[in-house]
Every structure is written in C-alpha cells, then in structure tokens.
C-alpha cells in the first residue's frame, strides 16, 4: 500500500495522546498526585485536535467528512469517526474541570474506556480487511494498543522532566515505560516474523483469469499510471525498505530503551527529555512500514513486471 503521511501522522499522534491520557487517568485512579496536571491534559487534548486535523488532509472533499459516520452499523471507520470526537470532548472537559479546580474523578474511567474503544476502532479498520493478510490478525490491534500506551507513557516522562517537576514520580514511571516499550517491541517482532512467512493467496492466474500454468507478465496491465498504481503500491526499492526497517527498530525501540535506562541510572534529564522525540521518529517509520508492507492482491496484475 502507499502510505499517506496524513494517515501516518494521524495514527501516531492519536496513539501517543491516547497513551498520555490513559497514563494520567490511571495515575489519578490510584491516587498518585500529578504536578501541572492541567498543562499535561491541555497538551494531550491539543495532540488529539492536531491528529483530527491531520485526518482531514487525505480527504478529497473534507467538507463531506461528516458523511463518514453514516455507516456506523457496518464500518469501523464510521465508528472511529464517532468515537474520536467523543474522546476529544472528554479530554477537553477534563482539562477545563482541572483548570477551574474541580476534581473530576468520575471522568477517569470513561476516558480509559473510550480510549480503548478508539484503539479498537482504529485498528479494526485495517484488521477487518481479510484480503490483506498482513493486517488481518489480532496482532494489528495489539500493536496499536501497545505502541500507543508505550509512547504515551514515554511522552509523559519527557514532559514531566522538561517541566522539572517531581523527579521522584518520573523515576517511578521509568520501569513502566521500559516494560511497555519492551512489550511493544516483542509484539512488533511477532508481527514482522508472521508477515515474513505469509504466502499470497492469489496468483497471476487468479488475477488475470488465465488458467495457463506457465504465465509470464510483461507489463503492469495498463499503458500509464492510474489510481491503482499510485495508491496500492509504495513504489520504493527493497533497499529503501531495509533502511526504514532499521530506523524503526532503532528509533522506535532500541534508542528510547537505552535513553530511559541511562536516565534511570544516571538521573540525567537530557536522556529522559530526548526519549519521546526519538521514539516518535521511530513511530513514523513503524507506521510507514505497517502500510507499505501490506500487499494488496491487485498488485499482482498492476505492479508486477517480469
């Protein structure tokens, strides 16, 4: 598939914002005092709004976006379109209540529940597509959830360190962030190994309807580029894919883990502050690969050239 940067930025920003809000709500449920909570909530809500704005960039007619909610009975995309504004309203309401000094403990569980529902909707948009084997698996949902929780908690650590408040709380959060990042790493490795072993269910024979056993394709199936050749294949070389994969494993997992461990061992604030920006660059690479490595069956006819 051809990864649109608007979708990549939308899903990564949204996941980090969800993880940040779930981390804050969980800490509040367990009675952990959080310094500068209104500011942290404001940052999370801003990220949600930015992700919503990014989602409009890949629409041909953004003014018609409201129609996407019409098919909520059968479409996971429609369900996401409904759940996301509800989540933004909850985050905004929590932010306002904290700003005016009202402790809204009643909103904590709804924030967590709606965030989990939003992860479900976002992941199932892809996992429900059975003809794309790379996506049609529970690991898709598990990866969205794990990466969101991990990046959200790493973001919280970076923000608390940057604001120079409660270093004890920040130190206590480090092991959790390291653990979640390791879980996300394991799940992503499982997904990568599974995808590597997949075999296409279609062939040139099924794609063209020609039953000849010795079938050789000489062209992409059309004389010029079109929507099918632009949107369903990334067009990058195998070498480029290897570079992006290296960036993903390094920046999304290895380097953030090293930075968090060094921060915990030395008490250095610089390592903690850098952890999220580095991880976010890796998240962009991870999400690009998620889309690029999905092999649409139509590429057998439109893209493969002998």
Secondary structure by P-SEA (a helix, b strand, c coil): ccccaaaaaaaaaaaaaaaaaaaaaaaaaacccccaaaaaaaaaaaaaaaaaaaaacccccccccccccccccccaaaaaaaaaaaaaaaaaaaaaaaaaccccccaaaaaaaaaaaaaaaaaaaccccccccccccaaaaaaaaaaaaaaaaaaaaaaaaaacccaaaaaaaaaaaaaaaaaaaaaaaaaaaaaaaccccccccccccccccccccccccccccccccccccccccaaaaaaaaaaaaacccaaaaaaaaaaaacccaaaaaaaaaaaaaaaaaaaaaaaaaccccccccccccc
